[in-house]
Amino acid sequence: MSHTDVVSPDSQSNSAKTQNRTERPNPRILARELNRYTTPSVSRSLWEVAITFIPFIAIFGVMLTAVKAGHFYALALTPFAGMFLLRLFIIQHDCGHGSYLPKKTWNTWLGRAIGVFTLTPYDCWQRSHALHHANTGNLDARGFGDVDTLTVSEYAQLSRSQKLLYRFYRHPTVLMGLGPAYLFLLRHRLPIGLMREGAIYWISAMATNAVTAVILVGLAATFGAFVTAIVFLPVLLTAASVGVWLFYVQHQFEHAYWENKKGWSFHEAALGGSSYLVLPAPLRWFTGNIGIHHVHHLASRIPFYRLPDVLSAHPELQVFNRLGADEALRSMVLTLWDEEEKRLVSFREASLKLG
């Protein structure tokens, strides 16, 4: 049996336009085959840290120095600094999966150090993200590290005020604007959702807060509080907004995989519930190949720099759950899961169905 053998149609979701059920890869077999890509290269990993962290610090320093001198045009560098910060988060993300360096301790301390700059307490995020991977596509286990998604029937049972609140939450300007600001500036300051799960999460959040505060206070003392704020906040929010958008389109697309617990399968959900977002080469680099998300969810121990190797060796994955720019943008209006049609639908589509 090969990795392209057909799996049970009852546990599948269709792939948008580019593939049908009979061409769906067998995720269990494929997951075993992908184990060969899970060994990280220490030299490559350290190189990736260097070519990400050094430019970030350099650009950030130039911006602070220039703005302090009254050269506010330096703020035009914000998108570049933000994208390097996003790439740091991708490295932190790999550390959380234990895929970036060979030893768990090395991954942990590198992840914690990066968390000081991304304002993301490593241990808290790692736990939440592990729950996300463990429950992706499970309708009975929503709410851990994902975008809140209701089914059409659940939405129909809400009161008018609850529907308005959900519509507000799912509006693109909230998800990509207010949401990232809340997540990285406020929510990550406490171990939300993990407050009773052990002291490690409180230590992680408070230690990250403390070290970040020391750095920011030092920058404020050197460059001024105003200069530090108008440089730091836009850079952070650029990275946060792009990161949240990436996370959104990786799981919120029309024919994503969602099932109730009884019919849910981890391997089916990992592959079928994650997209392959096609990006231009510069954006692939800045985002650490995270657009190859269907492979990442199926084999999360693969370092980000080895994900393209998987696509080269398995061309069927280059078309499976593939999203172009137009489809990624359209996914922003898909807000409810239709359990009958097995696809995400818009509020308008749901309204027509409900009458």
C-alpha positions as CSV (number, residue, x, y, z in Angstrom):
1,M,0.0,0.0,0.0
2,S,1.4,3.4,-0.9
3,H,0.7,6.8,0.8
4,T,-1.7,7.7,-2.0
5,D,-4.0,4.7,-1.3
6,V,-7.6,5.6,-0.6
7,V,-8.9,6.0,2.9
8,S,-12.5,5.6,4.0
9,P,-14.7,8.2,2.3
10,D,-16.7,8.6,5.5
11,S,-13.8,10.2,7.3
12,Q,-12.7,12.5,4.6
13,S,-13.3,16.1,3.5
14,N,-13.1,17.3,-0.1
15,S,-10.1,19.3,-1.2
16,A,-11.1,22.5,-2.8
17,K,-11.2,22.2,-6.6
18,T,-7.7,20.6,-7.0
19,Q,-8.4,17.1,-5.7
20,N,-11.2,14.7,-5.2
21,R,-11.7,11.9,-2.6
22,T,-10.0,9.2,-4.6
23,E,-6.7,11.2,-4.8
24,R,-6.5,11.9,-1.1
25,P,-3.2,10.7,0.4
26,N,-3.4,8.2,3.2
27,P,-2.2,10.3,6.2
28,R,-1.2,7.4,8.5
29,I,1.2,5.9,5.9
30,L,2.4,9.3,4.9
31,A,3.1,10.3,8.5
32,R,5.4,7.2,8.9
33,E,7.2,8.1,5.7
34,L,7.8,11.7,6.8
35,N,9.8,10.5,9.9
36,R,12.9,10.6,7.8
37,Y,12.7,14.4,7.7
38,T,12.5,15.0,11.5
39,T,16.2,15.2,12.3
40,P,17.3,18.8,12.8
41,S,20.7,20.1,11.7
42,V,22.3,22.0,14.6
43,S,24.4,24.2,12.3
44,R,21.5,25.0,10.1
45,S,19.2,25.8,13.0
46,L,21.8,28.1,14.6
47,W,22.4,29.8,11.2
48,E,18.6,30.4,10.9
49,V,18.6,32.0,14.3
50,A,21.5,34.2,13.4
51,I,20.2,35.4,10.1
52,T,16.8,36.2,11.7
53,F,17.8,37.7,15.1
54,I,20.7,39.8,14.0
55,P,18.8,41.7,11.2
56,F,15.9,42.2,13.6
57,I,18.0,43.8,16.2
58,A,19.9,45.8,13.6
59,I,16.7,47.2,12.0
60,F,15.1,47.8,15.4
61,G,18.2,49.7,16.6
62,V,18.4,51.8,13.4
63,M,14.7,52.7,13.8
64,L,15.2,53.7,17.5
65,T,18.3,55.8,16.8
66,A,16.8,57.5,13.7
67,V,13.4,58.3,15.3
68,K,15.2,59.7,18.4
69,A,17.1,62.0,16.1
70,G,13.8,63.2,14.6
71,H,14.0,61.1,11.4
72,F,10.5,59.6,11.6
73,Y,10.8,58.3,8.0
74,A,12.7,55.4,9.6
75,L,9.3,54.1,10.7
76,A,9.0,52.9,7.1
77,L,11.2,50.0,8.2
78,T,8.4,48.7,10.5
79,P,7.2,46.0,8.1
80,F,10.7,44.6,7.7
81,A,11.3,44.5,11.5
82,G,7.9,43.0,12.0
83,M,8.5,40.2,9.5
84,F,11.9,39.4,11.1
85,L,10.1,39.3,14.5
86,L,7.5,37.0,13.0
87,R,10.3,34.7,11.8
88,L,11.6,34.6,15.3
89,F,8.2,33.4,16.4
90,I,8.3,30.6,13.8
91,I,11.6,29.5,15.3
92,Q,10.0,29.6,18.8
93,H,7.1,27.6,17.4
94,D,9.5,24.9,16.2
95,C,11.2,24.8,19.6
96,G,7.8,24.2,21.1
97,H,7.4,21.1,18.9
98,G,10.9,19.9,19.9
99,S,11.9,20.0,16.3
100,Y,14.4,22.8,16.1
101,L,17.3,21.4,18.1
102,P,18.2,17.8,19.0
103,K,17.8,18.2,22.8
104,K,14.6,19.1,24.7
105,T,16.5,21.4,27.0
106,W,18.1,23.3,24.1
107,N,14.7,23.8,22.5
108,T,13.1,24.9,25.8
109,W,15.7,27.6,26.6
110,L,15.9,28.9,23.1
111,G,12.1,29.1,23.0
112,R,12.0,30.9,26.3
113,A,14.6,33.4,25.2
114,I,12.8,34.2,22.0
115,G,9.5,34.6,23.9
116,V,10.9,37.6,25.6
117,F,11.0,39.4,22.2
118,T,7.7,38.0,20.8
119,L,5.9,38.7,24.2
120,T,4.9,35.0,24.2
121,P,5.5,33.0,27.4
122,Y,7.0,29.9,26.0
123,D,5.7,27.2,28.4
124,C,2.2,28.6,28.3
125,W,2.1,28.8,24.6
126,Q,3.7,25.4,24.1
127,R,1.0,23.8,26.2
128,S,-1.8,25.6,24.5
129,H,-0.4,24.9,21.0
130,A,0.0,21.2,21.9
131,L,-3.7,21.0,22.7
132,H,-4.4,22.7,19.4
133,H,-2.4,20.1,17.5
134,A,-4.0,17.3,19.5
135,N,-7.6,18.4,18.8
136,T,-7.6,20.1,15.3
137,G,-10.8,19.5,13.5
138,N,-12.5,17.9,16.5
139,L,-15.9,19.7,17.0
140,D,-16.2,18.4,20.5
141,A,-12.8,19.7,21.6
142,R,-12.8,23.3,20.3
143,G,-11.4,26.2,22.3
144,F,-7.7,25.4,22.6
145,G,-5.4,27.6,20.6
146,D,-7.8,28.0,17.7
147,V,-10.2,30.5,16.2
148,D,-13.6,30.1,17.8
149,T,-15.9,28.6,15.2
150,L,-19.6,27.7,15.6
151,T,-21.6,25.3,13.6
152,V,-24.6,26.6,11.6
153,S,-27.0,24.9,14.1
154,E,-25.2,26.3,17.1
155,Y,-25.4,29.8,15.6
156,A,-29.1,29.4,14.9
157,Q,-29.7,28.7,18.6
158,L,-28.0,31.9,19.8
159,S,-29.9,35.0,21.0
160,R,-29.8,38.1,18.8
161,S,-27.2,39.7,21.1
162,Q,-25.1,36.6,21.0
163,K,-25.2,36.5,17.2
164,L,-24.1,40.1,17.0
165,L,-21.2,39.4,19.4
166,Y,-20.1,36.4,17.3
167,R,-20.4,38.4,14.1
168,F,-18.2,41.1,15.8
169,Y,-15.6,38.6,16.9
170,R,-15.5,37.0,13.4
171,H,-15.2,40.3,11.5
172,P,-11.8,40.5,9.7
173,T,-10.9,43.8,11.3
174,V,-11.4,42.4,14.7
175,L,-9.6,39.1,14.0
176,M,-6.6,40.7,12.3
177,G,-6.5,44.0,14.2
178,L,-8.0,44.0,17.7
179,G,-7.5,40.3,18.2
180,P,-3.7,40.2,17.7
181,A,-3.3,43.4,19.9
182,Y,-5.3,41.8,22.7
183,L,-3.5,38.4,22.4
184,F,0.0,39.6,22.5
185,L,-0.3,42.8,24.7
186,L,-2.8,41.5,27.2
187,R,-3.8,37.9,27.1
188,H,-0.2,36.6,27.1
189,R,0.6,38.5,30.3
190,L,-1.2,35.9,32.3
191,P,-1.4,32.1,31.8
192,I,-5.1,32.3,30.7
193,G,-6.6,28.9,30.5
194,L,-3.7,27.4,32.5
195,M,-4.0,29.2,35.8
196,R,-4.8,26.0,37.7
197,E,-2.5,23.7,35.7
198,G,0.7,24.2,37.7
199,A,3.2,26.8,38.8
200,I,5.3,26.4,35.7
201,Y,2.8,28.4,33.6
202,W,2.7,31.3,36.1
203,I,6.5,31.3,36.3
204,S,6.7,31.3,32.5
205,A,4.3,34.2,32.1
206,M,5.7,36.3,35.0
207,A,9.4,35.7,34.0
208,T,8.7,36.6,30.4
209,N,6.9,39.8,31.5
210,A,9.7,40.7,33.8
211,V,12.6,40.2,31.3
212,T,10.6,42.0,28.6
213,A,9.9,44.9,31.0
214,V,13.5,45.2,31.9
215,I,14.4,45.5,28.2
216,L,11.7,48.0,27.4
217,V,12.6,50.1,30.5
218,G,16.2,50.1,29.4
219,L,15.2,51.2,25.9
220,A,12.9,53.9,27.3
221,A,15.7,55.2,29.5
222,T,18.1,55.3,26.4
223,F,15.8,56.5,23.7
224,G,12.8,57.9,25.5
225,A,9.4,56.3,26.3
226,F,7.7,57.9,23.4
227,V,10.3,56.8,20.8
228,T,10.4,53.3,22.2
229,A,6.6,53.0,22.1
230,I,6.1,54.3,18.5
231,V,8.8,51.9,17.3
232,F,8.1,48.8,19.4
233,L,4.3,48.7,19.2
234,P,3.9,48.9,15.4
235,V,6.6,46.3,14.9
236,L,5.0,43.9,17.4
237,L,1.5,44.4,15.9
238,T,2.8,43.9,12.4
239,A,4.2,40.5,13.4
240,A,1.2,39.7,15.4
241,S,-1.4,40.5,12.7
242,V,0.4,38.7,10.0
243,G,0.9,35.7,12.3
244,V,-2.7,35.6,13.3
245,W,-3.8,35.8,9.6
246,L,-1.5,32.9,8.7
247,F,-2.9,30.8,11.6
248,Y,-6.4,31.7,10.4
249,V,-6.1,30.6,6.8
250,Q,-4.2,27.5,7.8
251,H,-7.4,26.1,9.3
252,Q,-10.2,28.3,8.2
253,F,-10.9,27.3,4.6
254,E,-14.0,26.0,2.8
255,H,-13.3,22.2,2.8
256,A,-11.3,21.9,6.0
257,Y,-11.7,18.8,8.1
258,W,-14.2,18.9,11.0
259,E,-15.8,15.9,12.7
260,N,-17.5,15.1,16.0
261,K,-15.3,13.1,18.4
262,K,-17.0,9.8,17.4
263,G,-15.9,10.1,13.8
264,W,-12.7,12.1,14.3
265,S,-9.3,10.9,13.4
266,F,-6.1,12.6,14.4
267,H,-4.2,11.8,11.2
268,E,-7.2,12.7,9.0
269,A,-7.6,16.0,10.9
270,A,-3.9,16.8,10.7
271,L,-3.7,16.5,7.0
272,G,-7.3,17.4,5.9
273,G,-7.8,20.2,8.5
274,S,-4.7,22.2,7.5
275,S,-4.0,24.1,4.3
276,Y,-1.1,24.5,1.9
277,L,-0.9,28.3,1.5
278,V,1.1,29.2,-1.6
279,L,3.2,32.3,-1.0
280,P,5.8,34.2,-3.0
281,A,9.4,33.1,-2.2
282,P,10.3,36.2,0.1
283,L,7.1,35.6,2.2
284,R,7.9,31.8,2.4
285,W,11.2,32.8,3.9
286,F,9.9,35.3,6.4
287,T,7.1,32.9,7.5
288,G,9.4,29.9,7.8
289,N,7.5,27.8,5.3
290,I,4.6,27.7,7.8
291,G,2.2,27.8,4.8
292,I,3.1,24.1,4.3
293,H,0.8,23.6,7.2
294,H,-0.8,20.3,6.2
295,V,2.7,18.7,6.3
296,H,3.5,20.4,9.6
297,H,0.4,19.1,11.3
298,L,0.9,15.6,10.1
299,A,4.6,15.6,11.2
300,S,5.2,18.4,13.6
301,R,8.8,17.3,14.4
302,I,10.0,18.4,11.0
303,P,12.1,21.6,11.2
304,F,10.6,24.4,9.1
305,Y,13.6,24.5,6.8
306,R,13.0,20.8,5.8
307,L,9.3,21.3,4.9
308,P,10.1,22.2,1.2
309,D,12.0,18.9,0.9
310,V,8.8,17.1,1.7
311,L,6.9,18.8,-1.0
312,S,9.6,18.0,-3.5
313,A,9.5,14.3,-2.6
314,H,5.7,14.1,-2.4
315,P,4.3,16.2,-5.3
316,E,0.7,15.1,-4.4
317,L,1.0,17.4,-1.4
318,Q,1.6,20.3,-3.7
319,V,-2.0,20.3,-4.7
320,F,-3.7,18.9,-1.6
321,N,-5.6,21.6,0.3
322,R,-3.8,24.2,-1.8
323,L,-4.8,27.8,-1.3
324,G,-3.9,30.7,-3.5
325,A,-4.2,34.3,-2.6
326,D,-7.7,34.6,-3.9
327,E,-8.9,31.6,-1.9
328,A,-7.1,32.7,1.2
329,L,-8.9,36.1,1.0
330,R,-12.2,34.5,0.4
331,S,-11.8,32.3,3.5
332,M,-12.0,35.5,5.6
333,V,-15.8,35.5,5.1
334,L,-16.3,31.8,6.0
335,T,-17.5,31.9,9.5
336,L,-19.7,28.8,10.3
337,W,-19.3,25.1,9.9
338,D,-22.1,23.4,8.0
339,E,-22.3,19.9,9.4
340,E,-24.6,18.7,6.6
341,E,-22.5,20.0,3.7
342,K,-19.1,19.4,5.5
343,R,-17.8,22.8,4.7
344,L,-17.3,26.3,6.1
345,V,-19.9,28.8,5.0
346,S,-20.5,32.5,5.2
347,F,-23.1,34.2,7.4
348,R,-25.0,34.9,4.2
349,E,-25.0,31.3,3.1
350,A,-26.1,30.2,6.5
351,S,-28.9,32.8,6.6
352,L,-30.2,31.5,3.3
353,K,-30.2,28.0,4.5
354,L,-31.9,28.8,7.8
355,G,-34.5,31.0,6.1
